[in-house]
Amino acid sequence: MFDRPRAKFLTGAATEEQDAALNSRQQELLEALEGIGRIALEVTKGFPTNHHEHNEQESAEGCPICGGPRGLPRRLLNQAAKTASTINPVNAPAYWRKSAHELGFDPKPENISALTSKYWGPRPRRLTVSFMETAAPDLRRRILSHMNAWTRTGCISFVETTGVGEVRISRGQGGYWSYLGTDILHIPRNRPTMNLQGFTMNTPETEYKRVVRHETGHTLGFPHEHMRGDIIARIDRDKIYAYASRTFGWDRQTVDEQILTPIDERSLIPGSTRADQLSIMCYQLPGSVTTDGEPIVGGTDIDETDYEFCGLIYPRAPRDMPAPTVTETDDWSVDEDVLVPV
């Protein structure tokens, strides 16, 4: 069950008041991020997603994880862009004042990609988490611990609340998926923002690492690495159509949507010029479907490049730092729309 990135965003300048509140490390990052790119004001497509139910055999083979990050109804796209810009001015529509390289922001080319209009910003933030169904305390703690694996280098953390969380987790039908970044704030409070179908205390630890950490990456705003153009260029279309039909029962349209539609590179952070096929955000595909016969390795856990990149765009305070396209959009009635004050 491939999940897919669904929107693009970009960066602008922070206000003087916000700039003054940042330490020099964060200020350098914020200025660098002004070069992220233009916001996609015309997000006419998301990244289509079919919701495939969890299959233990697929999981064991490292096949698609989930049904994908979900997209907002089109009527909320402008409001979502305003929300993202209010939460973090770096998301505001603007052209860069300076190039990232001029500012010394030169991450490794293997860095995972980050969609810029869903970026939470470089300040520490705690996102509250609640569960849609009754779950035992040990299960809730276990899920939260894997979500917080990203805090090894990142300043965005997750904490359970007894009320209605900003992140709302369901374990019901629908496979594995999450909304992207700041989009979670626009989801009606009676609906989940992340789905972890069937997760229990009996679910293997490897699946917690592979699935929960992956979906949390989407909540942080990270799209799929296997949707990067340089990875898609290695895939033999005829072979992937046959493989996906045989393995997942997908038709050609689904394969196009789930595998062969590339992310718009203009929406990615500078330096993300080459995909990291070992990233937790990249799925595994066998060498039998690639043009060079080499497999797309995929990631089963957050790798060091993931951690490094997360630390660059969500930097922790220095004293805390450890040592060194297209998805299906959702819809609901207009009276359920969540309009965030901006």
N, C-alpha and C positions, 0 to 999 in steps of 0.2 A: 504494500500500500504506500505508494509514493506520496509524500506531501510536497506541495509546491509553493513557491513564493508568489504573492499575489499583487504586489504594488510596488511602486518606486517612489523614492523621495530624495530630497536634497537639502543642501545646507545654505545657511545664510550667516550673518554676523550676529554675535551676541551683543546684548545691550551693555552700556558702560557699567551699569550697576551690577550686572551679572559677571562681567569681566573682572571687576574689582574683588568679587567674592571668591574667585578661583585662585588657587596657588599657581606658581609659575609652571609646574608640570602640566596642570590642567589647561592653563591658558595657551601653552604651546600647542597642545592637542586640539583645543577648540579652534584656534586659528588655522591649524592644518586642515581640520575638517571642513573649513569653509570652501575647500576645493573639492568637496565630494561630488558635486555635479548639479545639474538642473532638476528641479522637482518635476515629476511627471504630472502635470496639471490635467492631462487628458488620460487618465487611467481608464481606458475603455474596456480593458480586459483584466481579468485576474488570472490566476493560474489554475485551470480547471482541474477538478479533483473528483474522482469517483470514490465513494467510501466502500472500501473492501474490508470484509471482516477478517479478524485476526486468524492466522493459520500457523499452527505451531511448526509445521514442516518448513514453511517459507521462512519463519523467523530463524530456525536452526541453520538454514542455508544462507542467511544474511540477505535475504530478498527484501523487497520493499517493506518499510516499516509501517507506514500509515497512510491514511486517506488525505493527508495534506493540510497545510495551513489554509484556513478558510478566509474568504473575501467578504467584505462588507457589501450591503446593497449599494448600487451605484449612486443612489440619492444622498448617501452619507459620505462620499469620497471627499468632497470639499470640506465638510465639517471635520472629517478625520485629519485632513491636512492641517487645518487650523489648530486642532487639538495638539497634534505632534509639534507644531511650531511654538505653541504656548508652553508645553512641557519642556521643550528644548529648542531655543532659537536656532540652533544649527540645522534644524529641519525646515526652516523658513525658505520659501522660494527666493533664490537669488543666484547670481553668478559668483564664482569665487573671486575674492580680491587678490589673493596670492595663490600660487600653485603649492601643492602639498610638498613637493620636492624642495622648493625654495625655503620652506619652513623646517626642513629636516625630517619630515614625516615620510619615511621610506621603508615601510614594512616589507617583509619577505614576500616574493611573488606568490608563494604558496598559501598566503593568508586566506582564511575563509572569507567569503563575501558577506557584506552586510548591506541590506537595503536601507538607504539613507533616510527615507521619510518615516520610518517607524522607530528611529533611534531614540532611546530613553535619555541620552545625555550623559556627560562625564561625572556628574555629581552622584554621590552615594544615594541609593534609593532602596527602600524596602517595599516590595510588592506583597500585598496580603493574599493569602490563599485559603480557599474554602472548598469543601467537598459536597457535591450534589447529592450523593447517596450516603447512607450511614456507612462509616468505615471505622474499624478498630483503631485505637490510638497508635499501636505499633505499625500498622499499615500506613497511616498518615505520616508518621515520623519517617518511615523508610522512603516514601515518595519525596517528602520535603528534603531529605538528606541528599538525594540524587539531583534534585533541582538545584540545590545549593553547591553542587560540585563546581559550577562555573565561578563561584566566589573565590576559588583559589587565586585567581588573578583579577576578577571583575568586581565592581563595586555595586552591582545590582543583586540584592538578595531576596529571599522568599521566606515569609513568616506566616504561620497559620493564624487565622482569626476565627472567633466563634460566630462572627457575623457573616455578611456576604462579602467574599473576597474580590479583589480586582482580578485575580486568577481563580477561575472556578473549574474544578476538575470533576469530570464524570467518568465512571467506569462502565458505562452502558454500551449499547450497540453502536456501531459506526466506525470501528477500527481505531486508529491512532491519528490524531491531528491536533493542531493548535492554530489559533489566530496569530498574526504577526505583530510583534512589538506593541506600539501604542494603540493599535486597533482594538485591543482587548477592552479599552475603556468605553467603546461604543456598543458593546454587546449587551442586550437586555439582561438585567440582573437575575432573571430566572432561567438563563441559558448558560451552558458551559462555555468556557474559552479554550479548554483543552480536553481531549478525550483519551483515556487509557483503557480501552475495552478489556474487561476481564482480569485486570491486575489484582492479585491477591498476595498474601505472604508466601504462597507456594510458587509464585512466579520466579524463575531462576534469576539470580543476581545479574547474569549476563544480559538479560532482557531489560532489567532496570537501567543498566548502563547504556544499552543500545537505544532504548525507546524513550525513557523518561528524560534522559539528558538531551537527546535529539529534539524532542518536542519543546523542551525548555529553551533550546537554542532558537527555535522559532519565536517563542515568547520574547526573547531578547532582540528579535528582529533579523535573525540570520535565515536566509533562504537555503535552497538545496544546492550543494556543490555539483551534483551530477547534471544540473541544468546549465552549467557554464558551457560556453561555446566550444572551448578547446576540448572538453570531454565529449560533447555531442558529436564533434567532428570525427571522433574515433569510432563511432558506432555505425555498423553496417545496417542500413534501414531494413532491408529484406530479412536479415537474420534476426533483428530485434523484434520485428513484427511476428515472425514465426515462433520465436522463443517466448514472447509475452503471451501469445495466443495459447501456446501449449502449456505454459507454466501458470499463468494467472487467469486465462480465459478472456483476455482483453482483445477488443477489436482494434482496427488501425487508428481510429479517432482517439481512443483512449491512450494508445501508445504515443501518439503525437502529443497529446496533452500532458501525459505523465512523464515522458522521457525525452522527447525530441524537440520541445519548444524551449529555446534558450532564453536565459535571463538577459535583459537589456544591459549590456556592459556599462552604459552611461550612468546607470543607477547605482553603481558599486563604488566603494571607497577606493581612492587612488592606491595603487600598489597591488590591488587584487587582480593582477593581469593574468595569472595562471591559477587554475583551480588546484586545490589540495585534495587529491583523491583518497587521502588517509583521514580526512576530516570526519567527525561524527555526523556532519551534515551531508555526507556523500554516501550513496548506496552502492552496494556491490553488484557488479554485472560480470558474467563469465567471459573469458577470452573468446568463446565461440560466437559472440555477437559483435566483436570489435574488428576493425579493418586490419589491425596489426597483430591480432591473435593474442594480445596481452589483456588480462582482465582489468577491469576498473575495480581496484582493490576495495574501496569503501572503508568506512570506519565503524568500529563496534564500540568505541568509547571516545571521549574528548581527547584529542592528541595534543602534543606540545605546541604545534602551530596554532591550533584552536585556542589554547590557553594564552599564548603570546598575543594573538590578535584581539581576543576579548579584553586583555589587560591594556591594550593600546586604546581601544575606543571606550572602554568602561574602566578607567584607571582607579585602582585603590589608592588610598593615601600612602605615601612612601613608607611610613612606619609599619604599614600593614602588608606591604608587598612581600611575597615569598621571594627567595632567591631565584636569581635567574636560572511573451511568454505567456502557461495560461491555466489558472485554477477556477473551479466552479465557485460562484459567489452565492452566499446565502441570502435569504430574504425573510421578512416578517412584516406584520402590519405597521403602518406609519405610526400609530399611537404607541407602539412599543419602542420606537427610536429613542436612544439615549443621547441627548444633546449635552455635551460637556461645556460648561461656561468658559468662554475665552475672552 
